[in-house]
């Protein structure tokens, strides 16, 4: 299993890193659209949609069309709406539960989640257009929080964060992951004046515009959003009776399993990035 996981990760890196750092936008759009279509297919399956492949294909076409025809400022509005959706609909469901897999409430939730996926992938495009370093640094905040939470949870975890949704997560892990994010972000901010390659990273740009207090508060909010995204997808899988969102990425599960924590965070990062 570990060998398969490592091999898949190496293949993904071999595809994604050249696309990012050669900054050839058409290639980036092709890769982003493929991942977006896969994520939509997996989401449709989680919501019980029988025509999931057709739905994914239509959404992928709409994604490309939107990039070519969106009016100025449209994506900023989309990012704001997606951030609001997580605050008022998706995150509260972690306490209130999800509607039954069949029925109007399920389809309504499915449509809003599809909207959130559009926001996430358009945010990826917007952050990439700023710079690959800006995109990767925003994503790295989520990865650091996740890895930090895993190791802190293993070492210190006692109190379950969401026992009915994801029994392996603990409050100690979540707090430890957040603390590590703040520590690493602070180090990059302090080191940035002497390291030009850090100067266009998310935390550094955020600090340059908003100062220490706002930066740390926003980073904590983003960590909390990443946890909500992770738990929400776990909740969807548990309701659908699935261990993974798919088997598209051997050893890793599906695309949604890899981006669940990014779905609420990246629209927020893109919205904030538009103000910096």
C-alpha positions as CSV (number, residue, x, y, z in Angstrom):
1,X,0.0,0.0,0.0
2,X,2.8,2.4,0.9
3,X,4.6,1.6,-2.3
4,X,1.5,2.3,-4.4
5,X,0.9,5.5,-2.5
6,X,4.4,6.8,-3.1
7,X,4.4,5.8,-6.8
8,X,1.1,7.7,-7.3
9,X,2.5,10.7,-5.6
10,X,5.6,10.7,-7.7
11,X,3.5,10.4,-10.9
12,X,1.4,13.4,-9.8
13,X,4.4,15.4,-9.0
14,X,6.0,14.6,-12.3
15,X,2.8,16.0,-14.0
16,X,2.0,18.9,-11.7
17,X,5.3,20.5,-11.0
18,X,6.3,21.2,-14.6
19,X,2.9,22.6,-15.3
20,X,3.2,24.9,-12.3
21,X,6.7,26.2,-12.7
22,X,6.8,26.5,-16.5
23,X,3.7,28.7,-16.1
24,X,2.2,27.6,-19.4
25,X,-1.5,28.5,-18.8
26,X,-3.2,26.3,-21.4
27,X,-1.5,23.2,-19.9
28,X,-2.5,24.3,-16.4
29,X,-6.1,24.7,-17.6
30,X,-6.2,21.2,-19.1
31,X,-4.9,19.7,-15.8
32,X,-7.2,21.8,-13.6
33,X,-10.2,20.8,-15.8
34,X,-9.4,17.1,-15.6
35,X,-9.1,17.2,-11.8
36,X,-12.2,19.3,-11.6
37,X,-14.2,16.9,-13.7
38,X,-13.0,14.0,-11.6
39,X,-14.0,15.8,-8.4
40,X,-17.4,16.6,-9.8
41,X,-17.9,12.9,-10.7
42,X,-16.9,11.8,-7.2
43,X,-19.2,14.4,-5.7
44,X,-22.1,13.3,-7.8
45,X,-21.6,9.7,-6.7
46,X,-21.5,10.8,-3.0
47,X,-24.9,12.5,-3.5
48,X,-26.4,9.5,-5.2
49,X,-26.6,10.9,-8.8
50,X,-26.9,8.1,-11.3
51,X,-25.7,10.1,-14.3
52,X,-22.5,11.1,-12.6
53,X,-20.2,10.9,-15.7
54,X,-22.6,13.1,-17.7
55,X,-22.9,15.6,-14.9
56,X,-19.1,15.8,-14.5
57,X,-18.6,16.3,-18.3
58,X,-21.2,19.1,-18.3
59,X,-19.6,20.8,-15.3
60,X,-16.1,20.5,-16.8
61,X,-17.4,22.2,-20.0
62,X,-19.0,24.9,-17.9
63,X,-15.8,25.4,-16.0
64,X,-13.8,26.1,-19.2
65,X,-16.5,28.3,-20.6
66,X,-16.6,30.3,-17.3
67,X,-12.8,31.0,-17.6
68,X,-13.2,32.4,-21.1
69,X,-16.4,34.4,-20.6
70,X,-16.5,35.5,-16.9
71,X,-16.9,39.2,-16.4
72,X,-14.4,41.2,-14.3
73,X,-15.0,40.8,-10.6
74,X,-17.2,37.7,-11.1
75,X,-14.8,35.3,-9.5
76,X,-14.3,37.6,-6.4
77,X,-18.1,37.4,-5.9
78,X,-18.0,33.7,-6.4
79,X,-15.3,33.3,-3.8
80,X,-17.2,35.4,-1.3
81,X,-20.4,33.3,-1.8
82,X,-18.4,30.1,-1.4
83,X,-16.9,31.4,1.8
84,X,-20.4,32.3,3.1
85,X,-21.7,28.9,2.1
86,X,-19.2,27.1,4.3
87,X,-20.0,29.4,7.2
88,X,-23.8,29.1,7.0
89,X,-24.5,25.7,5.4
90,X,-21.6,23.2,5.3
91,X,-19.8,23.7,8.6
92,X,-23.1,23.8,10.6
93,X,-24.0,20.4,9.1
94,X,-21.1,18.9,11.1
95,X,-23.3,19.4,14.2
96,X,-26.8,19.2,12.7
97,X,-26.1,16.2,10.4
98,X,-26.9,15.7,6.7
99,X,-30.3,15.2,5.1
100,X,-31.2,11.7,3.8
101,X,-29.5,10.6,0.7
102,X,-32.7,10.9,-1.3
103,X,-35.0,13.9,-1.4
104,X,-35.1,17.5,-2.2
105,X,-32.8,18.6,0.7
106,X,-30.1,16.2,-0.6
107,X,-30.2,17.6,-4.1
108,X,-30.2,21.2,-2.8
109,X,-27.1,20.4,-0.7
110,X,-25.5,18.7,-3.7
111,X,-26.1,21.7,-5.9
112,X,-24.5,24.0,-3.3
113,X,-21.5,21.7,-2.9
114,X,-21.0,21.6,-6.7
115,X,-21.0,25.4,-6.5
116,X,-18.3,25.2,-3.8
117,X,-16.2,23.0,-6.1
118,X,-16.5,25.5,-8.9
119,X,-15.3,28.2,-6.4
120,X,-12.4,26.0,-5.3
121,X,-11.1,25.3,-8.8
122,X,-11.6,28.9,-10.0
123,X,-9.7,29.9,-6.9
124,X,-6.8,27.6,-8.0
125,X,-6.8,29.3,-11.3
126,X,-6.8,32.8,-9.7
127,X,-4.1,32.0,-7.3
128,X,-2.0,30.5,-10.1
129,X,-2.4,33.6,-12.2
130,X,-1.0,35.6,-9.3
131,X,2.0,33.2,-9.2
132,X,2.7,29.5,-8.7
133,X,4.4,30.4,-5.4
134,X,1.3,32.2,-4.2
135,X,-0.9,29.2,-5.0
136,X,1.5,26.6,-3.5
137,X,2.0,28.6,-0.3
138,X,-1.8,28.9,0.2
139,X,-2.1,25.2,-0.3
140,X,0.9,24.4,1.9
141,X,-0.9,26.0,4.8
142,X,-3.6,23.3,4.6
143,X,-1.0,20.5,4.1
144,X,1.0,21.7,7.1
145,X,-2.1,21.9,9.2
146,X,-3.1,18.3,8.2
147,X,0.3,16.8,8.7
148,X,0.8,18.6,12.0
149,X,-2.6,17.5,13.2
150,X,-1.8,13.9,12.4
151,X,1.4,13.8,14.3
152,X,0.2,15.9,17.2
153,X,-2.9,13.7,17.4
154,X,-0.8,10.5,17.4
155,X,1.4,11.9,20.2
156,X,-1.1,13.8,22.4
157,X,-4.6,13.1,21.1
158,X,-7.1,12.1,23.8
159,X,-10.3,14.2,23.2
160,X,-12.1,13.3,20.0
161,X,-12.9,16.2,17.7
162,X,-15.8,14.6,15.8
163,X,-16.2,11.0,17.0
164,X,-19.3,10.2,14.9
165,X,-17.7,11.6,11.7
166,X,-14.0,10.9,11.9
167,X,-13.0,9.1,15.1
168,X,-9.3,9.4,14.4
169,X,-9.2,13.2,14.8
170,X,-8.6,14.9,18.1
171,X,-8.8,18.4,19.6
172,X,-5.1,18.1,20.5
173,X,-4.2,17.3,16.9
174,X,-6.2,20.2,15.5
175,X,-4.7,22.6,18.0
176,X,-1.2,21.3,17.3
177,X,-1.6,21.5,13.6
178,X,-2.8,25.1,13.9
179,X,0.1,26.0,16.2
180,X,2.6,24.5,13.6
181,X,1.0,26.6,10.8
182,X,1.4,29.8,12.8
183,X,5.0,28.9,13.7
184,X,6.0,28.1,10.1
185,X,4.2,31.2,8.7
186,X,5.8,33.4,11.3
187,X,9.3,32.0,10.4
188,X,8.6,32.7,6.7
189,X,7.5,36.2,7.4
190,X,10.6,37.0,9.5
191,X,12.9,35.3,6.9
192,X,11.3,36.9,3.8
193,X,13.4,40.1,3.7
194,X,16.5,38.0,3.2
195,X,14.9,35.3,1.0
196,X,13.4,36.7,-2.2
197,X,11.7,33.4,-3.1
198,X,9.5,33.8,0.0
199,X,8.3,37.3,-0.7
200,X,5.4,36.3,-2.9
201,X,4.0,33.7,-0.6
202,X,0.6,34.0,0.9
203,X,1.5,34.6,4.6
204,X,4.2,37.1,3.7
205,X,1.9,39.1,1.5
206,X,-0.8,38.9,4.0
207,X,1.5,40.3,6.8
208,X,2.8,43.0,4.5
209,X,-0.7,44.4,4.0
210,X,-2.5,43.6,7.3
211,X,0.1,43.2,10.0
212,X,0.7,40.5,12.6
213,X,-2.6,40.3,14.4
214,X,-4.8,40.1,11.3
215,X,-2.4,37.6,9.7
216,X,-2.4,35.2,12.6
217,X,-6.2,35.5,13.0
218,X,-6.8,34.8,9.2
219,X,-4.4,31.9,9.3
220,X,-6.3,30.4,12.2
221,X,-9.6,30.9,10.4
222,X,-8.1,29.1,7.3
223,X,-7.0,26.2,9.5
224,X,-10.5,25.9,11.0
225,X,-12.0,26.0,7.5
226,X,-9.6,23.2,6.4
227,X,-10.8,21.0,9.2
228,X,-14.4,21.7,8.3
229,X,-13.7,20.7,4.7
230,X,-12.1,17.5,5.7
231,X,-14.9,16.6,8.2
232,X,-17.6,17.5,5.7
233,X,-16.3,15.1,3.0
234,X,-15.9,12.4,5.7
235,X,-19.5,13.0,6.6
236,X,-20.6,12.7,2.9
237,X,-18.6,9.4,2.6
238,X,-20.0,8.0,5.8
239,X,-23.6,8.8,4.6
240,X,-23.0,7.2,1.2
241,X,-21.3,4.1,2.8
242,X,-18.0,4.8,1.0
243,X,-14.5,4.5,2.4
244,X,-12.9,6.7,-0.3
245,X,-14.5,9.1,-2.8
246,X,-13.2,6.9,-5.6
247,X,-10.1,4.8,-6.6
248,X,-8.8,7.2,-9.2
249,X,-5.5,7.8,-7.2
250,X,-4.2,4.4,-6.2
251,X,-3.1,4.5,-2.6
252,X,-4.7,7.9,-2.0
253,X,-8.4,7.3,-2.8
254,X,-10.1,9.9,-4.9
255,X,-9.5,13.5,-5.9
256,X,-11.9,14.7,-3.2
257,X,-10.0,12.8,-0.6
258,X,-6.9,14.8,-1.6
259,X,-8.6,18.3,-1.8
260,X,-11.4,18.1,0.8
261,X,-9.6,20.5,3.2
262,X,-8.7,22.8,0.3
263,X,-12.3,23.3,-0.9
264,X,-13.3,25.9,1.7
265,X,-9.8,27.4,2.1
266,X,-8.8,28.3,-1.5
267,X,-11.8,30.5,-2.3
268,X,-11.1,32.3,1.0
269,X,-7.4,32.7,0.1
270,X,-8.3,33.9,-3.4
271,X,-10.8,36.4,-2.0
272,X,-8.2,37.7,0.4
273,X,-5.5,37.7,-2.3
274,X,-7.7,40.0,-4.4
275,X,-7.4,42.6,-1.6
276,X,-3.6,42.3,-1.1
